Amino acid sequence: MTKEDFHNLDTPSSINGPEISTNSPLSIFYKRKTNQKVLYTMIQNGKFNVFEADDYQKMHRDRDFELMYILKGQLTNYLEDQVFTFKTGEGCLLNPQMRHTEKLQDDCSVVFINLSESLLNQLLNGIDTSEAVFSFLQHNLKDENSWQRNYLQFHMQTINSDKAFRIILDSLQQEITTVKIGSNYLQQGLILRLLSELQDKDHFQVTTNLLDHSKKDYLLNRIVQLIDDNVGNITRKTLEEELHYNAEYLNRILKEKTNKTLTSYSQEVRVHKAQELLTTTELTVQMIAEKLGFSSETYFYHYFKKHVQLSPNVYRQRFRIK
């Protein structure tokens, strides 16, 4: 595939804009922003092609399911009428109905994996799981749901959460570029491993977004995501500014759906993260307090003891993961 072939992927569709078709069951695209240009690496059907071009920013749909993952830096992602900032270790999985585009910031590196419906139907045949990623794909592969606009968002739980994901990605890339016997079977196994890694709750947090469901469901997902992304350290004013709704209205939605207020949910997330850091890292209590946005170690000490009934040091000694 050449640079010209890439531009030919963009075919006119309906009023929804152009549709991108790779004409391959499996394709990997890397994009890296360098100055005013983007370095493209395209891998499919045993071929590896690299070229430099303008950043493709047309609002479009893909004929395939598309997995986007930020390897370095950040970008602005436009999903229908929503705008998100994705950073290292974050990404999304889109069904073919989603209109989208992205704008890379300088030195941003991102990978896109395009998976055809026929390939996914083959891979998921016989797999019975309620976990987020496989459940999302199985739902959207059904003919009666093909009109819905759905996507997943995910971000890594800790700094090293994506280590296994990147190892699998590298192996998948190598298998796509090879023409050795059995490579197709290895590719399929690695795709399943990659998708399974994304739904590992110890490594990634996954949020399901259903655009054609109610506004309340959408807002609930955004509220939870923002609180989780900020490890519970987010003000009502910030939530209002991010979501463009009154904080009391947002509080009612969260209370209605989870039986928790903005304050209680934020506290729960903050305490849970503190417990994780105390038991899985060697960070000092002071460093953990700073990482979680507490004004002082003393404040963190009293906050933690109030919610857990144990001091941070005692909790660490009792529950440390060895």
C-alpha positions as CSV (number, residue, x, y, z in Angstrom):
1,M,0.0,0.0,0.0
2,T,1.3,3.4,-0.9
3,K,0.6,7.0,0.1
4,E,-1.8,7.3,-2.8
5,D,-3.6,4.1,-1.8
6,F,-4.1,5.5,1.6
7,H,-5.9,8.6,0.3
8,N,-8.0,6.3,-1.9
9,L,-9.3,4.6,1.3
10,D,-11.4,7.7,1.8
11,T,-14.6,7.0,-0.3
12,P,-17.7,9.2,-0.4
13,S,-20.5,7.9,1.6
14,S,-23.8,9.5,2.7
15,I,-24.4,12.8,4.4
16,N,-22.5,11.3,7.3
17,G,-19.3,12.0,5.5
18,P,-16.6,9.7,4.0
19,E,-16.2,6.1,4.9
20,I,-12.8,4.5,5.4
21,S,-12.3,0.9,4.2
22,T,-9.0,-1.0,4.5
23,N,-10.3,-3.9,2.4
24,S,-8.5,-6.2,4.8
25,P,-9.7,-8.3,7.8
26,L,-6.9,-6.8,10.0
27,S,-4.8,-3.6,9.6
28,I,-2.6,-1.6,11.9
29,F,-1.9,2.1,11.5
30,Y,0.6,4.1,13.5
31,K,0.6,7.9,13.4
32,R,3.2,10.2,14.9
33,K,3.1,14.0,14.8
34,T,6.4,15.5,13.8
35,N,6.3,19.3,13.4
36,Q,3.5,20.1,10.9
37,K,3.4,16.6,9.4
38,V,2.4,13.2,10.5
39,L,4.5,10.1,10.0
40,Y,2.3,7.2,8.9
41,T,3.2,3.5,9.3
42,M,0.7,1.1,7.7
43,I,0.8,-2.6,8.3
44,Q,-1.5,-5.1,6.5
45,N,-1.4,-8.3,4.4
46,G,2.3,-8.9,5.0
47,K,3.3,-5.4,3.9
48,F,5.0,-2.5,5.8
49,N,4.8,1.0,4.4
50,V,6.0,4.3,5.9
51,F,5.4,7.8,4.6
52,E,4.9,11.4,5.7
53,A,1.7,13.4,5.0
54,D,-0.8,15.9,6.4
55,D,-2.8,14.9,9.5
56,Y,-6.0,13.3,8.2
57,Q,-8.8,15.2,10.1
58,K,-12.0,14.6,8.1
59,M,-14.9,13.5,10.1
60,H,-15.5,10.0,8.9
61,R,-16.7,6.5,9.6
62,D,-14.8,3.2,9.4
63,R,-16.3,0.2,7.7
64,D,-14.5,-1.9,10.4
65,F,-14.4,-1.7,14.2
66,E,-11.5,0.6,15.1
67,L,-9.3,0.4,18.3
68,M,-7.3,3.5,19.0
69,Y,-4.6,3.6,21.7
70,I,-2.3,6.4,22.7
71,L,1.3,5.2,22.9
72,K,2.8,8.6,23.8
73,G,1.6,12.2,24.3
74,Q,-2.0,13.2,23.7
75,L,-4.6,14.0,21.1
76,T,-8.0,15.6,20.8
77,N,-10.6,13.1,19.7
78,Y,-13.9,14.1,18.1
79,L,-16.6,11.4,18.5
80,E,-19.9,12.6,16.9
81,D,-20.6,15.8,18.8
82,Q,-18.4,15.0,21.7
83,V,-14.8,16.1,22.3
84,F,-12.3,14.3,24.4
85,T,-8.6,14.5,25.2
86,F,-6.9,11.1,25.2
87,K,-3.4,10.7,26.9
88,T,-0.8,8.0,27.1
89,G,-2.4,4.7,28.1
90,E,-5.9,5.8,27.0
91,G,-8.0,5.0,24.0
92,C,-11.3,3.9,22.6
93,L,-13.0,1.1,20.6
94,L,-15.6,2.3,18.1
95,N,-18.3,0.5,16.3
96,P,-18.7,1.2,12.5
97,Q,-21.5,3.6,13.0
98,M,-19.4,6.2,14.9
99,R,-18.3,9.3,13.1
100,H,-15.0,10.5,14.4
101,T,-11.6,12.2,13.7
102,E,-8.6,13.2,15.8
103,K,-6.1,16.0,16.0
104,L,-2.6,15.0,17.3
105,Q,-0.5,17.2,19.4
106,D,3.3,17.5,18.7
107,D,5.2,14.3,19.4
108,C,2.0,12.3,19.9
109,S,2.2,8.7,18.8
110,V,-1.0,6.6,18.4
111,V,-1.9,3.2,17.0
112,F,-5.1,2.2,15.2
113,I,-6.2,-1.4,14.8
114,N,-9.0,-2.0,12.3
115,L,-10.9,-5.3,12.7
116,S,-13.5,-6.4,10.2
117,E,-16.9,-7.7,11.2
118,S,-16.2,-11.1,9.5
119,L,-13.0,-11.5,11.4
120,L,-14.6,-10.6,14.8
121,N,-17.5,-13.0,14.1
122,Q,-15.0,-15.7,13.5
123,L,-13.0,-14.9,16.6
124,L,-15.9,-14.5,19.0
125,N,-17.7,-17.6,17.9
126,G,-18.3,-19.7,21.0
127,I,-16.9,-17.1,23.4
128,D,-19.4,-16.5,26.2
129,T,-18.4,-13.6,28.5
130,S,-20.0,-10.7,30.1
131,E,-16.7,-8.7,30.3
132,A,-16.8,-5.2,28.8
133,V,-14.9,-5.6,25.5
134,F,-16.2,-8.9,24.3
135,S,-19.7,-8.0,25.4
136,F,-19.5,-4.7,23.5
137,L,-18.3,-6.5,20.3
138,Q,-20.9,-9.3,20.5
139,H,-23.7,-6.7,21.0
140,N,-22.7,-4.6,18.0
141,L,-22.1,-7.6,15.7
142,K,-25.8,-8.5,15.9
143,D,-27.8,-7.4,12.9
144,E,-30.6,-5.9,15.0
145,N,-28.1,-3.6,16.8
146,S,-26.2,-2.5,13.7
147,W,-27.8,1.0,13.7
148,Q,-26.6,1.9,17.1
149,R,-23.7,4.3,17.7
150,N,-21.6,2.8,20.5
151,Y,-18.0,3.0,21.8
152,L,-15.8,2.1,24.7
153,Q,-13.3,4.3,26.4
154,F,-10.5,2.9,28.5
155,H,-7.4,4.0,30.4
156,M,-4.7,2.2,32.2
157,Q,-5.0,1.8,36.0
158,T,-1.3,2.3,36.9
159,I,1.9,3.4,35.1
160,N,2.8,-0.1,34.1
161,S,-0.7,-1.4,33.4
162,D,-0.2,-1.4,29.6
163,K,3.1,-3.4,29.6
164,A,1.4,-6.6,28.6
165,F,-0.7,-4.8,26.0
166,R,2.4,-3.4,24.3
167,I,4.1,-6.7,24.2
168,I,1.1,-8.3,22.6
169,L,0.8,-5.4,20.1
170,D,4.5,-5.8,19.1
171,S,4.0,-9.5,18.5
172,L,0.8,-8.9,16.5
173,Q,2.7,-6.4,14.3
174,Q,5.4,-8.9,13.6
175,E,2.9,-11.6,12.7
176,I,1.0,-9.3,10.3
177,T,4.3,-8.5,8.4
178,T,5.3,-12.1,8.1
179,V,4.1,-14.5,5.4
180,K,5.1,-17.7,7.2
181,I,2.7,-20.6,7.4
182,G,0.3,-20.3,10.4
183,S,0.7,-16.6,10.8
184,N,-3.1,-16.0,10.4
185,Y,-3.8,-18.3,13.3
186,L,-1.2,-16.5,15.5
187,Q,-2.7,-13.2,14.5
188,Q,-6.1,-14.3,15.6
189,G,-4.9,-15.6,18.9
190,L,-3.0,-12.3,19.6
191,I,-6.1,-10.2,18.8
192,L,-8.0,-12.2,21.4
193,R,-5.2,-11.7,23.9
194,L,-5.1,-8.0,23.1
195,L,-8.8,-7.5,23.6
196,S,-8.8,-9.7,26.8
197,E,-6.0,-7.5,28.2
198,L,-8.0,-4.4,27.7
199,Q,-10.8,-5.8,29.8
200,D,-8.5,-6.9,32.6
201,K,-9.8,-4.8,35.5
202,D,-6.5,-4.7,37.2
203,H,-4.9,-3.1,34.2
204,F,-7.5,-1.0,32.5
205,Q,-10.8,0.7,33.4
206,V,-13.4,0.5,30.7
207,T,-16.4,2.8,30.2
208,T,-19.2,1.9,27.8
209,N,-20.9,4.8,26.0
210,L,-24.1,4.3,24.1
211,L,-25.0,7.4,22.2
212,D,-28.4,6.2,21.2
213,H,-29.4,5.5,24.8
214,S,-30.6,8.2,27.2
215,K,-28.9,11.5,27.9
216,K,-28.8,10.4,31.6
217,D,-26.9,7.3,30.8
218,Y,-24.3,9.3,28.8
219,L,-23.9,11.8,31.6
220,L,-23.5,9.1,34.2
221,N,-20.7,7.6,32.2
222,R,-19.0,11.0,31.8
223,I,-19.4,11.8,35.5
224,V,-17.9,8.5,36.6
225,Q,-15.1,8.8,34.1
226,L,-14.1,12.3,35.2
227,I,-14.1,11.4,38.9
228,D,-12.1,8.2,38.2
229,D,-9.6,10.1,35.9
230,N,-9.0,12.6,38.7
231,V,-8.8,9.9,41.4
232,G,-11.7,11.5,43.2
233,N,-9.9,14.9,43.5
234,I,-12.3,17.0,41.4
235,T,-14.6,19.8,42.4
236,R,-18.3,20.3,41.5
237,K,-17.3,23.5,39.6
238,T,-14.9,21.5,37.4
239,L,-17.6,18.9,36.7
240,E,-20.0,21.7,35.7
241,E,-17.4,23.2,33.4
242,E,-16.5,19.9,31.8
243,L,-20.1,18.7,31.3
244,H,-21.9,22.0,30.9
245,Y,-24.6,21.0,33.4
246,N,-25.5,22.2,36.9
247,A,-23.7,20.3,39.6
248,E,-27.0,19.6,41.5
249,Y,-28.4,18.0,38.3
250,L,-25.3,15.9,37.9
251,N,-25.5,14.9,41.6
252,R,-29.1,13.8,41.1
253,I,-28.2,11.6,38.1
254,L,-25.4,9.9,40.0
255,K,-27.5,9.4,43.1
256,E,-30.4,8.0,41.0
257,K,-28.2,5.5,39.2
258,T,-25.7,4.5,41.9
259,N,-27.3,5.6,45.2
260,K,-24.1,7.7,45.8
261,T,-23.6,11.4,45.8
262,L,-20.8,13.2,44.0
263,T,-19.1,13.6,47.3
264,S,-19.4,10.0,48.5
265,Y,-18.4,8.5,45.1
266,S,-15.4,10.8,44.9
267,Q,-14.3,9.8,48.5
268,E,-14.7,6.2,47.6
269,V,-12.5,6.5,44.6
270,R,-9.9,8.5,46.5
271,V,-9.7,6.0,49.4
272,H,-9.6,3.0,47.0
273,K,-6.7,4.5,45.1
274,A,-4.9,5.3,48.4
275,Q,-5.4,1.6,49.5
276,E,-4.0,0.4,46.2
277,L,-0.9,2.6,46.4
278,L,-0.3,1.6,50.0
279,T,-0.4,-2.1,49.3
280,T,1.2,-2.3,45.8
281,T,3.9,0.4,45.8
282,E,6.9,1.5,47.9
283,L,5.8,5.2,47.8
284,T,6.0,6.9,51.2
285,V,2.8,8.1,52.8
286,Q,3.8,11.7,52.1
287,M,4.3,10.9,48.4
288,I,0.9,9.1,48.2
289,A,-0.8,12.1,49.9
290,E,0.8,14.5,47.3
291,K,-0.1,12.1,44.4
292,L,-3.8,12.1,45.5
293,G,-3.9,15.9,45.8
294,F,-4.0,16.2,49.6
295,S,-2.7,19.5,51.0
296,S,-0.6,17.8,53.7
297,E,0.4,14.4,55.0
298,T,-1.5,15.1,58.2
299,Y,-4.7,15.8,56.3
300,F,-4.3,12.6,54.3
301,Y,-3.7,10.6,57.6
302,H,-6.9,11.8,59.2
303,Y,-8.9,11.5,56.0
304,F,-7.8,7.9,55.4
305,K,-8.3,6.8,59.1
306,K,-11.8,8.3,59.1
307,H,-12.9,6.2,56.1
308,V,-10.9,3.0,56.7
309,Q,-10.7,3.0,60.6
310,L,-6.9,2.3,60.2
311,S,-4.0,4.6,59.8
312,P,-2.1,4.5,56.4
313,N,0.9,2.8,58.0
314,V,-1.1,0.1,59.8
315,Y,-3.2,-0.6,56.7
316,R,0.0,-1.0,54.7
317,Q,1.5,-3.4,57.2
318,R,-1.6,-5.5,57.4
319,F,-2.6,-5.7,53.7
320,R,0.7,-5.2,51.8
321,I,0.8,-7.4,48.7
322,K,4.0,-9.4,48.7
